[in-house]
Each structure stands twice: as structure tokens, then as C-alpha cells.
Amino acid sequence: MNPTTPTTPTAPVAEGDGEKTTAKKAVTDTAEDKDTAARFDEARTESAEPTDRDADGSADTDTDVDPAATEQDFDLDLDDDESGKESAGLGTAAAAVVSVGLGIVALTGAWSGRVVAERETLLGQIKTSSGGSAAQQISEIYGNAWHSTALVNGLFALVALLVGIYVLVRPAFGTPSTHPQAGWVRAVAMGGIALGVIGVLISVGMYFDLIVALPTAPAATAGS
């Protein structure tokens, strides 16, 4: 005789209770689906709206800017500005030095002035070679060379004066931050202007025989 396995008796389930349990589970699943759908719609709405808002609640329309890119652009602009300032400062300083150099040349004389003077002397000798009075020889050989030298030196002095004035008035065309100018540059420019003024005055006096007059020939005596 085979032994039988004891079984635990189960309580019978009523038909009505099974239907209630199924209906309750369906209601729970439906509620969970609605909750999930509502959270999904809320998340989608938040992602579509701007996240940054101002203090008054209005949407912040400012676009995001990369700080690294902004800093790099700023550095490039700053380098260009410093390069322009350095070029302007070097040009002004060079002009001031040129002004002083031209003023010194105007006072000491340039080789071009000597060449012009020698040319005038040669022309005077040619004109008076066939004969001429002493006064004519003085004027043609000596006076014209003298005046030519004064004219050339005066031109150098005038250029030195104009360059020095340009260096001083250049910052007036821009702000000091745009066109910086060192103190020594202004001092050198003032020196160039002073030399230019002195050179112009001396050249004018020499050209018109105001400082030193041309020598005069002795008057011929009646018996000679």
C-alpha cells in the first residue's frame, strides 16, 4: 500500500472575491500608468522651458558663453592694443630724435650745402672769367655760394622745426591712453624745435646779409 503525501487543505476561493481582487489590481495598474504619464509630461515641459530665470520670474534669454573663449578673445584684443601702443610710442620717439639730428645739421652745415656752394662758386668763376668788376666777382663767386649754403641749412632747420612740432601735437589727435608719450620724448622734441628755430633765424640772417655783410670792393680813384 503506497503512502500518500499529506496535503495542506486550501481555503476555497469564492468566485466573487476573485473578481474583486482582479478589479482592484486593474485600478492600481491604471493609477500607476497615469502617474507615470503625468511625471513624463512634467519632465518634458520643464526641459522645453528655460531653466534660468531672473529675479522677477521672467525667463533669462542670455545665451551661455564659454569663459575660456571669452578670456582668449580678450587676451588677443589686449595684445593687439599693446602692440599698437608700442608702435606709436616708437614712432614718436624716433621722430623726436630725427628732429634733434636735423637741427644739429642745420647749425653745423650739411654736405649738400657744401656741394651747392661749390657749384655756385664755379658758376661765378665762369661768368667772370672774361672780365668783370670786383663787386661782380664778389657777388658771383662768394655771395651766391654764401646764400646757397644759408638756404640749404635753413631748409634743414625748417624740417627739424616741423618734425618737433608734430611730435608735440600728435597726442592731441587721440586720448593719452591711445597714444602714450614718455616725458623724455617731449623733452627731445622740444630740443629739436629749439634747434630748428635757431637754425632758421641764422639762415635767414645769413641769406639776407643781416648778420655778416658781404665784403665790398674799394671805390676806384679818379686818377687811376
C-alpha positions, 0 to 999 in steps of 0.5 A: 500500500503506497503512502500518500503525501499529506496535503495542506487543505486550501481555503476555497476561493469564492468566485466573487472575491476573485473578481474583486481582487482582479478589479482592484489590481486593474485600478492600481495598474491604471493609477500607476500608468497615469502617474507615470504619464503625468511625471513624463509630461512634467519632465518634458515641459520643464526641459522645453522651458528655460531653466534660468530665470531672473529675479522677477520670474521672467525667463533669462534669454542670455545665451551661455558663453564659454569663459575660456573663449571669452578670456582668449578673445580678450587676451588677443584684443589686449595684445593687439592694443599693446602692440599698437601702443608700442608702435606709436610710442616708437614712432614718436620717439624716433621722430623726436630724435630725427628732429634733434639730428636735423637741427644739429645739421642745420647749425653745423652745415650739411654736405649738400650745402657744401656741394651747392656752394661749390657749384655756385662758386664755379658758376661765378668763376665762369661768368667772370672769367672774361672780365668783370668788376670786383663787386661782380666777382664778389657777388658771383663767386662768394655771395651766391655760394654764401646764400646757397649754403644759408638756404640749404641749412635753413631748409634743414632747420625748417624740417627739424622745426616741423618734425618737433612740432608734430611730435608735440601735437600728435597726442592731441589727435587721440586720448593719452591712453591711445597714444602714450608719450614718455616725458623724455620724448617731449623733452627731445622734441622740444630740443629739436624745435629749439634747434630748428628755430635757431637754425632758421633765424641764422639762415635767414640772417645769413641769406639776407646779409643781416648778420655778416655783410658781404665784403665790398670792393674799394671805390676806384680813384679818379686818377687811376 
